[in-house]
């Protein structure tokens, strides 16, 4: 059973990911599911343990950067709706 999820990414990353998915005859949703499945079926203890494939360079550019926010639910909801204006 499929479950919907809302994610936010840098627009350039999404454009390149869609191009990659199209070139490989797969939807962006299935590509994301594939990547999540690969991550969750292995015993990675940290982000640094994740193997980075060559195709990641095709999908993204620049230095790898992980951003975390310590906002409450109300602030995150407001940020989401503001981004849709």
Phi and psi in radians as a Rosetta constraint file:
Dihedral C 1 N 2 CA 2 C 2 CIRCULARHARMONIC -1.464 0.35
Dihedral N 2 CA 2 C 2 N 3 CIRCULARHARMONIC 2.519 0.35
Dihedral C 2 N 3 CA 3 C 3 CIRCULARHARMONIC -2.190 0.35
Dihedral N 3 CA 3 C 3 N 4 CIRCULARHARMONIC 2.346 0.35
Dihedral C 3 N 4 CA 4 C 4 CIRCULARHARMONIC -1.408 0.35
Dihedral N 4 CA 4 C 4 N 5 CIRCULARHARMONIC 2.553 0.35
Dihedral C 4 N 5 CA 5 C 5 CIRCULARHARMONIC -2.504 0.35
Dihedral N 5 CA 5 C 5 N 6 CIRCULARHARMONIC 2.527 0.35
Dihedral C 5 N 6 CA 6 C 6 CIRCULARHARMONIC -1.872 0.35
Dihedral N 6 CA 6 C 6 N 7 CIRCULARHARMONIC 2.195 0.35
Dihedral C 6 N 7 CA 7 C 7 CIRCULARHARMONIC -2.209 0.35
Dihedral N 7 CA 7 C 7 N 8 CIRCULARHARMONIC 2.686 0.35
Dihedral C 7 N 8 CA 8 C 8 CIRCULARHARMONIC -2.085 0.35
Dihedral N 8 CA 8 C 8 N 9 CIRCULARHARMONIC 2.285 0.35
Dihedral C 8 N 9 CA 9 C 9 CIRCULARHARMONIC -2.338 0.35
Dihedral N 9 CA 9 C 9 N 10 CIRCULARHARMONIC 2.823 0.35
Dihedral C 9 N 10 CA 10 C 10 CIRCULARHARMONIC -1.069 0.35
Dihedral N 10 CA 10 C 10 N 11 CIRCULARHARMONIC 2.383 0.35
Dihedral C 10 N 11 CA 11 C 11 CIRCULARHARMONIC -1.022 0.35
Dihedral N 11 CA 11 C 11 N 12 CIRCULARHARMONIC -0.699 0.35
Dihedral C 11 N 12 CA 12 C 12 CIRCULARHARMONIC -1.097 0.35
Dihedral N 12 CA 12 C 12 N 13 CIRCULARHARMONIC -0.669 0.35
Dihedral C 12 N 13 CA 13 C 13 CIRCULARHARMONIC -1.128 0.35
Dihedral N 13 CA 13 C 13 N 14 CIRCULARHARMONIC -0.730 0.35
Dihedral C 13 N 14 CA 14 C 14 CIRCULARHARMONIC -1.118 0.35
Dihedral N 14 CA 14 C 14 N 15 CIRCULARHARMONIC -0.766 0.35
Dihedral C 14 N 15 CA 15 C 15 CIRCULARHARMONIC -1.024 0.35
Dihedral N 15 CA 15 C 15 N 16 CIRCULARHARMONIC -0.812 0.35
Dihedral C 15 N 16 CA 16 C 16 CIRCULARHARMONIC -1.219 0.35
Dihedral N 16 CA 16 C 16 N 17 CIRCULARHARMONIC -0.636 0.35
Dihedral C 16 N 17 CA 17 C 17 CIRCULARHARMONIC -1.140 0.35
Dihedral N 17 CA 17 C 17 N 18 CIRCULARHARMONIC -0.711 0.35
Dihedral C 17 N 18 CA 18 C 18 CIRCULARHARMONIC -1.104 0.35
Dihedral N 18 CA 18 C 18 N 19 CIRCULARHARMONIC -0.721 0.35
Dihedral C 18 N 19 CA 19 C 19 CIRCULARHARMONIC -1.091 0.35
Dihedral N 19 CA 19 C 19 N 20 CIRCULARHARMONIC -0.751 0.35
Dihedral C 19 N 20 CA 20 C 20 CIRCULARHARMONIC -1.093 0.35
Dihedral N 20 CA 20 C 20 N 21 CIRCULARHARMONIC -0.797 0.35
Dihedral C 20 N 21 CA 21 C 21 CIRCULARHARMONIC -1.086 0.35
Dihedral N 21 CA 21 C 21 N 22 CIRCULARHARMONIC -0.792 0.35
Dihedral C 21 N 22 CA 22 C 22 CIRCULARHARMONIC -1.045 0.35
Dihedral N 22 CA 22 C 22 N 23 CIRCULARHARMONIC -0.763 0.35
Dihedral C 22 N 23 CA 23 C 23 CIRCULARHARMONIC -1.132 0.35
Dihedral N 23 CA 23 C 23 N 24 CIRCULARHARMONIC -0.415 0.35
Dihedral C 23 N 24 CA 24 C 24 CIRCULARHARMONIC -1.863 0.35
Dihedral N 24 CA 24 C 24 N 25 CIRCULARHARMONIC 0.259 0.35
Dihedral C 24 N 25 CA 25 C 25 CIRCULARHARMONIC 0.971 0.35
Dihedral N 25 CA 25 C 25 N 26 CIRCULARHARMONIC 0.797 0.35
Dihedral C 25 N 26 CA 26 C 26 CIRCULARHARMONIC -2.463 0.35
Dihedral N 26 CA 26 C 26 N 27 CIRCULARHARMONIC 2.601 0.35
Dihedral C 26 N 27 CA 27 C 27 CIRCULARHARMONIC -1.346 0.35
Dihedral N 27 CA 27 C 27 N 28 CIRCULARHARMONIC 2.759 0.35
Dihedral C 27 N 28 CA 28 C 28 CIRCULARHARMONIC -1.098 0.35
Dihedral N 28 CA 28 C 28 N 29 CIRCULARHARMONIC -0.618 0.35
Dihedral C 28 N 29 CA 29 C 29 CIRCULARHARMONIC -1.087 0.35
Dihedral N 29 CA 29 C 29 N 30 CIRCULARHARMONIC -0.808 0.35
Dihedral C 29 N 30 CA 30 C 30 CIRCULARHARMONIC -1.210 0.35
Dihedral N 30 CA 30 C 30 N 31 CIRCULARHARMONIC -0.604 0.35
Dihedral C 30 N 31 CA 31 C 31 CIRCULARHARMONIC -1.092 0.35
Dihedral N 31 CA 31 C 31 N 32 CIRCULARHARMONIC -0.788 0.35
Dihedral C 31 N 32 CA 32 C 32 CIRCULARHARMONIC -1.115 0.35
Dihedral N 32 CA 32 C 32 N 33 CIRCULARHARMONIC -0.761 0.35
Dihedral C 32 N 33 CA 33 C 33 CIRCULARHARMONIC -1.037 0.35
Dihedral N 33 CA 33 C 33 N 34 CIRCULARHARMONIC -0.747 0.35
Dihedral C 33 N 34 CA 34 C 34 CIRCULARHARMONIC -1.035 0.35
Dihedral N 34 CA 34 C 34 N 35 CIRCULARHARMONIC -0.802 0.35
Dihedral C 34 N 35 CA 35 C 35 CIRCULARHARMONIC -1.136 0.35
Dihedral N 35 CA 35 C 35 N 36 CIRCULARHARMONIC -0.761 0.35
Dihedral C 35 N 36 CA 36 C 36 CIRCULARHARMONIC -1.092 0.35
Dihedral N 36 CA 36 C 36 N 37 CIRCULARHARMONIC -0.692 0.35
Dihedral C 36 N 37 CA 37 C 37 CIRCULARHARMONIC -1.108 0.35
Dihedral N 37 CA 37 C 37 N 38 CIRCULARHARMONIC -0.740 0.35
Dihedral C 37 N 38 CA 38 C 38 CIRCULARHARMONIC -1.065 0.35
Dihedral N 38 CA 38 C 38 N 39 CIRCULARHARMONIC -0.722 0.35
Dihedral C 38 N 39 CA 39 C 39 CIRCULARHARMONIC -1.203 0.35
Dihedral N 39 CA 39 C 39 N 40 CIRCULARHARMONIC -0.762 0.35
Dihedral C 39 N 40 CA 40 C 40 CIRCULARHARMONIC -1.436 0.35
Dihedral N 40 CA 40 C 40 N 41 CIRCULARHARMONIC -0.221 0.35
Dihedral C 40 N 41 CA 41 C 41 CIRCULARHARMONIC -1.653 0.35
Dihedral N 41 CA 41 C 41 N 42 CIRCULARHARMONIC 0.034 0.35
Dihedral C 41 N 42 CA 42 C 42 CIRCULARHARMONIC -2.031 0.35
Dihedral N 42 CA 42 C 42 N 43 CIRCULARHARMONIC 2.923 0.35
Dihedral C 42 N 43 CA 43 C 43 CIRCULARHARMONIC -1.747 0.35
Dihedral N 43 CA 43 C 43 N 44 CIRCULARHARMONIC 1.141 0.35
Dihedral C 43 N 44 CA 44 C 44 CIRCULARHARMONIC -1.464 0.35
Dihedral N 44 CA 44 C 44 N 45 CIRCULARHARMONIC 2.301 0.35
Dihedral C 44 N 45 CA 45 C 45 CIRCULARHARMONIC -1.684 0.35
Dihedral N 45 CA 45 C 45 N 46 CIRCULARHARMONIC -0.309 0.35
Dihedral C 45 N 46 CA 46 C 46 CIRCULARHARMONIC -2.706 0.35
Dihedral N 46 CA 46 C 46 N 47 CIRCULARHARMONIC 2.962 0.35
Dihedral C 46 N 47 CA 47 C 47 CIRCULARHARMONIC -1.090 0.35
Dihedral N 47 CA 47 C 47 N 48 CIRCULARHARMONIC -0.562 0.35
Dihedral C 47 N 48 CA 48 C 48 CIRCULARHARMONIC -1.180 0.35
Dihedral N 48 CA 48 C 48 N 49 CIRCULARHARMONIC -0.373 0.35
Dihedral C 48 N 49 CA 49 C 49 CIRCULARHARMONIC -1.371 0.35
Dihedral N 49 CA 49 C 49 N 50 CIRCULARHARMONIC -0.296 0.35
Dihedral C 49 N 50 CA 50 C 50 CIRCULARHARMONIC -1.157 0.35
Dihedral N 50 CA 50 C 50 N 51 CIRCULARHARMONIC 2.329 0.35
Dihedral C 50 N 51 CA 51 C 51 CIRCULARHARMONIC -1.297 0.35
Dihedral N 51 CA 51 C 51 N 52 CIRCULARHARMONIC 2.380 0.35
Dihedral C 51 N 52 CA 52 C 52 CIRCULARHARMONIC -1.863 0.35
Dihedral N 52 CA 52 C 52 N 53 CIRCULARHARMONIC 2.017 0.35
Dihedral C 52 N 53 CA 53 C 53 CIRCULARHARMONIC -1.412 0.35
Dihedral N 53 CA 53 C 53 N 54 CIRCULARHARMONIC 2.854 0.35
Dihedral C 53 N 54 CA 54 C 54 CIRCULARHARMONIC -1.059 0.35
Dihedral N 54 CA 54 C 54 N 55 CIRCULARHARMONIC -0.581 0.35
Dihedral C 54 N 55 CA 55 C 55 CIRCULARHARMONIC -1.158 0.35
Dihedral N 55 CA 55 C 55 N 56 CIRCULARHARMONIC -0.352 0.35
Dihedral C 55 N 56 CA 56 C 56 CIRCULARHARMONIC -1.058 0.35
Dihedral N 56 CA 56 C 56 N 57 CIRCULARHARMONIC -0.623 0.35
Dihedral C 56 N 57 CA 57 C 57 CIRCULARHARMONIC -1.107 0.35
Dihedral N 57 CA 57 C 57 N 58 CIRCULARHARMONIC -0.537 0.35
Dihedral C 57 N 58 CA 58 C 58 CIRCULARHARMONIC -1.269 0.35
Dihedral N 58 CA 58 C 58 N 59 CIRCULARHARMONIC -0.668 0.35
Dihedral C 58 N 59 CA 59 C 59 CIRCULARHARMONIC -1.377 0.35
Dihedral N 59 CA 59 C 59 N 60 CIRCULARHARMONIC -0.635 0.35
Dihedral C 59 N 60 CA 60 C 60 CIRCULARHARMONIC -2.144 0.35
Dihedral N 60 CA 60 C 60 N 61 CIRCULARHARMONIC 2.959 0.35
Dihedral C 60 N 61 CA 61 C 61 CIRCULARHARMONIC -2.511 0.35
Dihedral N 61 CA 61 C 61 N 62 CIRCULARHARMONIC 2.713 0.35
Dihedral C 61 N 62 CA 62 C 62 CIRCULARHARMONIC 1.543 0.35
Dihedral N 62 CA 62 C 62 N 63 CIRCULARHARMONIC 3.133 0.35
Dihedral C 62 N 63 CA 63 C 63 CIRCULARHARMONIC -1.261 0.35
Dihedral N 63 CA 63 C 63 N 64 CIRCULARHARMONIC 2.552 0.35
Dihedral C 63 N 64 CA 64 C 64 CIRCULARHARMONIC -1.194 0.35
Dihedral N 64 CA 64 C 64 N 65 CIRCULARHARMONIC 2.308 0.35
Dihedral C 64 N 65 CA 65 C 65 CIRCULARHARMONIC -2.469 0.35
Dihedral N 65 CA 65 C 65 N 66 CIRCULARHARMONIC 2.215 0.35
Dihedral C 65 N 66 CA 66 C 66 CIRCULARHARMONIC -1.844 0.35
Dihedral N 66 CA 66 C 66 N 67 CIRCULARHARMONIC 2.199 0.35
Dihedral C 66 N 67 CA 67 C 67 CIRCULARHARMONIC -1.992 0.35
Dihedral N 67 CA 67 C 67 N 68 CIRCULARHARMONIC 2.332 0.35
Dihedral C 67 N 68 CA 68 C 68 CIRCULARHARMONIC -2.192 0.35
Dihedral N 68 CA 68 C 68 N 69 CIRCULARHARMONIC 2.601 0.35
Dihedral C 68 N 69 CA 69 C 69 CIRCULARHARMONIC -2.151 0.35
Dihedral N 69 CA 69 C 69 N 70 CIRCULARHARMONIC 2.430 0.35
Dihedral C 69 N 70 CA 70 C 70 CIRCULARHARMONIC -1.924 0.35
Dihedral N 70 CA 70 C 70 N 71 CIRCULARHARMONIC 1.102 0.35
Dihedral C 70 N 71 CA 71 C 71 CIRCULARHARMONIC -1.858 0.35
Dihedral N 71 CA 71 C 71 N 72 CIRCULARHARMONIC 2.696 0.35
Dihedral C 71 N 72 CA 72 C 72 CIRCULARHARMONIC -1.377 0.35
Dihedral N 72 CA 72 C 72 N 73 CIRCULARHARMONIC 2.960 0.35
Dihedral C 72 N 73 CA 73 C 73 CIRCULARHARMONIC -1.020 0.35
Dihedral N 73 CA 73 C 73 N 74 CIRCULARHARMONIC -0.717 0.35
Dihedral C 73 N 74 CA 74 C 74 CIRCULARHARMONIC -1.110 0.35
Dihedral N 74 CA 74 C 74 N 75 CIRCULARHARMONIC -0.755 0.35
Dihedral C 74 N 75 CA 75 C 75 CIRCULARHARMONIC -1.142 0.35
Dihedral N 75 CA 75 C 75 N 76 CIRCULARHARMONIC -0.697 0.35
Dihedral C 75 N 76 CA 76 C 76 CIRCULARHARMONIC -1.131 0.35
Dihedral N 76 CA 76 C 76 N 77 CIRCULARHARMONIC -0.723 0.35
Dihedral C 76 N 77 CA 77 C 77 CIRCULARHARMONIC -1.085 0.35
Dihedral N 77 CA 77 C 77 N 78 CIRCULARHARMONIC -0.780 0.35
Dihedral C 77 N 78 CA 78 C 78 CIRCULARHARMONIC -1.101 0.35
Dihedral N 78 CA 78 C 78 N 79 CIRCULARHARMONIC -0.733 0.35
Dihedral C 78 N 79 CA 79 C 79 CIRCULARHARMONIC -1.063 0.35
Dihedral N 79 CA 79 C 79 N 80 CIRCULARHARMONIC -0.724 0.35
Dihedral C 79 N 80 CA 80 C 80 CIRCULARHARMONIC -1.079 0.35
Dihedral N 80 CA 80 C 80 N 81 CIRCULARHARMONIC -0.863 0.35
Dihedral C 80 N 81 CA 81 C 81 CIRCULARHARMONIC -1.164 0.35
Dihedral N 81 CA 81 C 81 N 82 CIRCULARHARMONIC -0.620 0.35
Dihedral C 81 N 82 CA 82 C 82 CIRCULARHARMONIC -1.100 0.35
Dihedral N 82 CA 82 C 82 N 83 CIRCULARHARMONIC -0.622 0.35
Dihedral C 82 N 83 CA 83 C 83 CIRCULARHARMONIC -1.232 0.35
Dihedral N 83 CA 83 C 83 N 84 CIRCULARHARMONIC -0.321 0.35
Dihedral C 83 N 84 CA 84 C 84 CIRCULARHARMONIC -1.570 0.35
Dihedral N 84 CA 84 C 84 N 85 CIRCULARHARMONIC -0.040 0.35
